[in-house]
């Protein structure tokens, strides 16, 4: 059996994690209807421990600080 590996981009992964907090489709829809829409602009932060993508906590995804892989450092 041939298995292909796919990479899920950062915003898609966060949305899937947020959806996973609901037990049913109805609950997910209700949560979406009752949540505030927040424009999310990721920020790049250079810290002593590395370079990170962050988004505002107000966006509803929790505290997000994800290291940028070495392959992506060239976009600085």
C-alpha positions in Angstrom: 0.0 0.0 0.0 1.3 3.4 -1.0 0.7 6.2 1.5 1.3 9.8 0.6 2.3 12.3 3.3 0.7 15.7 3.2 1.6 18.9 5.0 -1.3 20.9 6.5 -0.6 24.6 6.5 -0.6 26.5 9.8 -4.1 28.2 9.5 -5.8 25.0 8.3 -4.3 23.1 11.2 -5.5 25.7 13.7 -9.0 25.6 12.3 -9.1 21.8 12.5 -7.9 21.9 16.1 -10.6 24.5 16.9 -13.3 22.2 15.2 -12.0 19.2 17.2 -13.1 20.9 20.4 -16.7 20.3 19.4 -18.3 16.9 20.0 -20.9 17.2 17.1 -21.3 19.1 13.9 -24.3 21.0 15.5 -22.0 22.0 18.4 -19.3 23.2 15.9 -21.8 25.2 14.0 -23.2 26.7 17.2 -19.7 27.6 18.4 -18.9 29.3 15.1 -22.2 31.3 15.1 -21.5 32.5 18.6 -17.8 33.4 18.2 -16.5 36.8 17.3 -14.8 37.1 13.9 -11.2 38.4 14.5 -9.0 39.4 11.6 -5.8 37.4 12.1 -2.5 38.7 10.9 0.3 36.3 11.8 3.4 38.0 13.2 7.0 36.8 12.9 8.9 37.1 16.2 12.6 36.7 16.5 13.5 35.5 20.0 16.6 34.0 21.6 15.3 30.5 21.1 14.4 31.0 17.4 12.0 32.5 15.0 8.3 32.0 15.6 4.9 32.6 14.0 2.4 34.0 16.5 -1.2 35.1 16.3 -3.3 37.2 18.7 -4.9 35.2 21.5 -8.2 37.1 20.8 -8.5 35.1 17.6 -9.8 32.2 19.7 -7.0 29.7 19.0 -5.3 30.0 22.4 -1.7 31.0 22.9 0.0 30.3 19.5 3.7 30.5 19.1 5.0 28.0 16.5 8.7 27.7 15.5 9.4 28.3 11.8 11.3 25.4 10.3 14.8 26.0 8.9 13.5 25.7 5.4 11.2 28.7 5.9 13.8 31.0 7.5 14.7 32.3 4.1 11.4 34.2 3.9 12.5 36.7 6.7 
